[in-house]
Amino acid sequence: MKLGYIRVSRDKQTTALQEDAMKREQCDRTFTDKMSGKRFDRPEFLRMLDIARPGDVIVVWRLDRLGRSLKELIETVNVLSERGVELKSLKENIDTSTPTGKLMFHIIGALAEFERDIISERTQAGLEAARARGRQGGRPKAKIRPDQLERARKLHAARQNTVAEIMALTGFKSRATYYKYVVDSAKSQDPQV
């Protein structure tokens, strides 16, 4: 039996491309997780592993759908191998039921991990260089006028408007900013609020 596995990192990402690939591959069942590949407790992935039997093939669109590191990928393939289950990656054209496929899996996995490490190294070097020049990362601090802040605090204290109404009346764009400067600061000034 062919078992298709689809994973996207966030709910907003679409699975259409991977679903189409699984249909072309004529998978008997498909399992979909919408969560980071860093997590191994992916419910649909674990359900698929429970269902997989010797002789079955797990099909993925790309190897990175199974895990983020070479170690994870190798562990997953070893678990599958121990159960007599093969892996087929469509994008990399790897099929672990063949000796060549097993070799290619290890080579491509090593190269993918090397690429991620290089990107991470470059990112860290860039951040260190920016810090050395006195630059801080992150989002710029919100620019709030004193009159805007005072009016928002008064409206909040009066408790006659909703947060959305107060934000609209005072020009706050972000709910997080509103809570940080109005609600949280009111709590720190008056424990009764």
C-alpha positions as CSV (number, residue, x, y, z in Angstrom):
1,M,0.0,0.0,0.0
2,K,1.2,3.5,-0.8
3,L,0.8,6.0,2.1
4,G,1.2,9.7,1.3
5,Y,2.5,12.1,3.8
6,I,1.9,15.9,3.5
7,R,3.3,18.5,5.9
8,V,3.2,22.3,5.9
9,S,4.7,24.5,8.7
10,R,1.7,26.8,9.2
11,D,-2.1,26.7,8.8
12,K,-2.0,29.5,6.2
13,Q,0.3,27.5,3.9
14,T,-1.4,25.5,1.2
15,T,-1.1,21.7,0.8
16,A,-2.4,21.7,-2.8
17,L,0.9,21.1,-4.5
18,Q,1.7,18.1,-2.3
19,E,-1.9,16.8,-2.6
20,D,-1.6,16.9,-6.4
21,A,1.7,15.0,-6.2
22,M,0.1,12.3,-4.0
23,K,-2.8,11.9,-6.4
24,R,-0.4,11.5,-9.4
25,E,1.5,8.9,-7.4
26,Q,-1.8,7.1,-6.7
27,C,-1.4,6.9,-2.9
28,D,-4.0,4.7,-1.2
29,R,-4.2,7.0,1.9
30,T,-2.8,10.4,2.6
31,F,-1.9,11.9,6.0
32,T,-1.5,15.7,6.5
33,D,0.1,17.6,9.4
34,K,0.1,21.4,9.7
35,M,3.0,22.0,12.1
36,S,6.8,22.5,12.1
37,G,9.0,19.7,10.9
38,K,11.2,20.2,14.1
39,R,8.5,18.4,16.1
40,F,8.5,14.6,16.1
41,D,5.1,14.4,17.8
42,R,3.2,15.1,14.6
43,P,-0.2,13.3,15.1
44,E,-0.9,12.3,11.5
45,F,2.7,11.2,10.9
46,L,2.6,9.0,14.0
47,R,-0.8,7.6,12.9
48,M,0.7,6.8,9.5
49,L,3.6,5.0,11.2
50,D,1.1,2.9,13.2
51,I,-0.8,1.9,10.0
52,A,2.3,1.2,7.9
53,R,3.0,-2.5,7.4
54,P,5.9,-4.4,5.8
55,G,6.0,-3.9,2.1
56,D,4.2,-0.5,2.3
57,V,5.8,2.6,0.8
58,I,5.6,6.0,2.4
59,V,5.6,8.8,-0.3
60,V,6.6,12.4,0.5
61,W,6.9,15.3,-1.9
62,R,10.3,16.3,-0.6
63,L,12.6,14.9,2.2
64,D,12.3,18.0,4.3
65,R,8.6,17.1,4.8
66,L,9.8,14.3,7.1
67,G,12.2,16.3,9.3
68,R,14.5,19.2,9.5
69,S,17.8,17.5,10.2
70,L,19.8,14.7,8.7
71,K,19.7,12.9,12.0
72,E,15.9,13.0,12.1
73,L,15.7,11.8,8.5
74,I,18.1,8.9,9.0
75,E,16.3,7.9,12.2
76,T,12.9,7.9,10.4
77,V,14.3,5.9,7.5
78,N,15.9,3.4,10.0
79,V,12.5,3.1,11.8
80,L,10.8,2.5,8.5
81,S,13.5,0.0,7.4
82,E,13.2,-2.0,10.7
83,R,9.4,-2.3,10.0
84,G,10.0,-3.3,6.3
85,V,8.5,0.0,5.1
86,E,10.2,1.8,2.2
87,L,10.4,5.6,1.5
88,K,9.9,7.4,-1.8
89,S,10.7,11.1,-2.2
90,L,9.2,12.5,-5.4
91,K,11.2,15.7,-5.7
92,E,14.6,14.1,-5.1
93,N,13.6,11.0,-7.0
94,I,14.7,8.7,-4.1
95,D,13.3,5.2,-3.6
96,T,14.9,3.4,-0.6
97,S,13.7,0.0,-2.0
98,T,16.8,0.2,-4.2
99,P,20.5,0.3,-3.2
100,T,21.0,3.4,-5.3
101,G,18.0,5.1,-3.6
102,K,19.5,4.4,-0.2
103,L,22.8,5.9,-1.2
104,M,21.2,8.9,-2.8
105,F,19.1,9.5,0.3
106,H,22.2,9.7,2.5
107,I,24.0,12.0,0.1
108,I,21.1,14.4,-0.4
109,G,20.3,14.4,3.3
110,A,23.9,15.4,4.1
111,L,23.9,18.1,1.5
112,A,20.6,19.5,2.7
113,E,21.9,19.7,6.3
114,F,25.1,21.3,5.1
115,E,23.1,24.0,3.3
116,R,21.0,24.7,6.4
117,D,24.1,25.0,8.6
118,I,25.7,27.4,6.1
119,I,22.6,29.6,6.1
120,S,22.4,29.6,9.9
121,E,26.1,30.5,10.0
122,R,25.7,33.4,7.6
123,T,22.7,34.7,9.6
124,Q,24.6,34.6,12.9
125,A,27.6,36.4,11.3
126,G,25.3,39.1,9.9
127,L,23.6,39.6,13.3
128,E,26.9,39.9,15.0
129,A,28.2,42.4,12.5
130,A,25.0,44.5,12.9
131,R,25.4,44.4,16.8
132,A,29.0,45.4,16.5
133,R,27.8,48.5,14.6
134,G,25.3,49.3,17.4
135,R,22.2,48.1,15.5
136,Q,19.6,46.1,17.3
137,G,17.3,43.5,15.6
138,G,13.6,43.3,15.9
139,R,10.7,45.4,15.2
140,P,11.0,49.2,15.6
141,K,9.5,50.6,18.7
142,A,5.9,51.9,18.3
143,K,5.6,55.7,18.0
144,I,2.8,56.8,20.2
145,R,2.0,60.5,20.9
146,P,1.5,61.5,24.6
147,D,-2.0,62.9,23.9
148,Q,-2.9,59.6,22.1
149,L,-1.7,57.5,25.0
150,E,-3.4,59.7,27.6
151,R,-6.8,59.6,25.8
152,A,-6.5,55.8,25.4
153,R,-5.8,55.4,29.1
154,K,-8.8,57.6,30.1
155,L,-11.1,55.6,27.8
156,H,-9.8,52.3,29.2
157,A,-10.3,53.5,32.8
158,A,-13.8,54.6,32.0
159,R,-14.7,51.0,30.8
160,Q,-17.4,52.3,28.5
161,N,-15.8,51.2,25.2
162,T,-14.5,48.0,23.8
163,V,-10.7,47.6,23.0
164,A,-11.5,47.8,19.3
165,E,-13.4,51.0,19.8
166,I,-10.7,52.6,21.9
167,M,-8.1,51.6,19.3
168,A,-10.1,53.2,16.5
169,L,-10.7,56.4,18.5
170,T,-7.1,56.8,19.5
171,G,-5.3,55.5,16.4
172,F,-3.6,52.4,17.8
173,K,-2.8,50.0,15.0
174,S,-1.8,46.9,17.0
175,R,-3.7,45.3,19.8
176,A,-0.4,44.1,21.3
177,T,0.8,47.7,21.4
178,Y,-2.4,48.9,22.9
179,Y,-2.2,46.3,25.7
180,K,1.5,47.0,26.3
181,Y,1.1,50.8,26.7
182,V,-2.4,51.1,28.0
183,V,-3.6,48.0,29.8
184,D,-0.3,46.7,31.2
185,S,1.0,50.1,32.2
186,A,-2.4,50.7,34.0
187,K,-2.0,47.5,35.9
188,S,1.5,48.3,37.0
189,Q,0.4,51.8,38.2
190,D,-2.8,50.6,40.0
191,P,-3.1,47.1,41.3
192,Q,-7.0,47.4,41.4
193,V,-7.3,47.8,37.5
